[in-house]
Amino acid sequence: MKERHRIGRWLIAALLVALPLPALAAPSAAARAFAAAWVDQDTVTTVARQSLASKIDTCVKNGMIAPEVLGAEQPLLELYLNTFLDGLGRVQDKVAVQAQTLLSNADLATLAQTFSSPAFRAMRRQVLPGMMTKLVPAIPGCGDDGKPVKLSELSAGALPRMTQPQLMALRRLAISPAGQHFSRAMPQLTATMTAAFRDEVQVAMQAVGASPEAQSRVRAVPSPVIVDAPPTHR
């Protein structure tokens, strides 16, 4: 039994990569709405589950995990994933606190309305598979030598799945004042989100009994996503 739990802890440490504040101020209603729309629950759940499934598949194909071990440890993986997803509200709060320092209430309201609209949600579901094919193979570990992916590379996998009306709607948002302010704030917002998700990885690893050493190794893995430098204007 001890050996099984040891293998389970190793499995969690080998597979899971964190997708980053001082004490939090209370975020405004506008900032909360933005964070809930941008760090969308459905999207995070889909990405987390698909990433884990893809990573496990890679590990099994590379011979680093035996299928019978994977079956025995499935409840541990589910505990990890459910604990991680239960922390989404804390991630959104941290993003909201950062967002309200970078964006005006008017910008936050516009972006929240856009990102939570049925059309935008449908577009996310439509383009997510194209983004996942770029992101998941680049997550290091389990014998696959990946490298971090730029947001522009993720976009390259998503754009072919979009319709012309969708592309036009995105262009309108991008050139709007709120869209331009969002682009400038994105590096800081993404860094805050990444750090917040890393914190939730620690909580989830503690829930499955991972050792402090394993937690430290996972925290040291670089983020799988790089925010491109903003374009320079002459």
Residue, then its C-alpha position, 0 to 999 in steps of 0.5 A: m500500500k505504501e508503494r502504491h501511494r508513493i507511485g501515486r505521489w510521483l505520478i502527480a508530480a510528473l504529470l501536473v504543470a501549473l498553468p502566477l499578491p500580497a494580501l488581497a484588497a476587495p475587488s470591485a463588482a466590475a473587476r469580479a465580473f471581468a475576472a469571471a468572464w475572462v478566467d471562465q469556469d467552463t474554459v478552465t475546466t475543459v483545458a484542465r481535463q483535456s491537458l491532464a488526459s493528453k499528458i497521461d496519454t503521452c506518459v503511457k505512450n512513452g512507457m513511463i506509466a503502466p496502464e494498470v498503475l494509471g487505473a489504480e491511481q485514477p481516484l487520486l488524479e480525480l481528487y487532484l483535479n477536483t481540488f484544483l478546480d475548486g480553487l478557481g474562485r480564488v484565482q478569479d479574485k486575484v485576477a480581479v484585484q490586479a485588473q482593477t489597478l490596470l483597467s477602468n470600470a468602463d473598460l472592465a464592464t465592456l470586456a466582461q460583457t464581451f467575454s461573457s456573451p453567448a457569441f464569445r463563449a461559443m467562439r471559445r468552445q469552437v477554437l479551443p481544440g486548435m489551441m490545445t493542440k499547440l499548448v499540450p505537447a509543449i508542457p514539459g515532463c514525462g519524456d516529451d521535450g516541450k517548450p513554452v508557447k507564445l500566445s501568438e502561436l496559440s492564436a495561430g492554431a485557433l484562427p483557422r477555426m473562426t468564421q469571418p464574422q467572428l474575426m471581424a468582431l475580434r478586430r473591432l474589439a482589438i481596436s476599441p479603447a477597451g481592447q487596446h487597454f486590455s492588450r497593454a494590461m495582458p502581460q501583468l494579468t496573465a502573470t497574476m493568473t499564472a501565479a494564482f493557478r500555481d498556488e492552487v496546484q500547491v493546494a491540490m498537491q497537498a490534498v493528494g499527499a505530495s511531498p514538499e520536494a515534489q511540490s517544489r519541483v512542480r512550482a519550478v516548472p516554467s509557465p507553458v504560455i508566454v505573453d508576446a511583447p506588445p508591438t512597438h509603434r514608431 
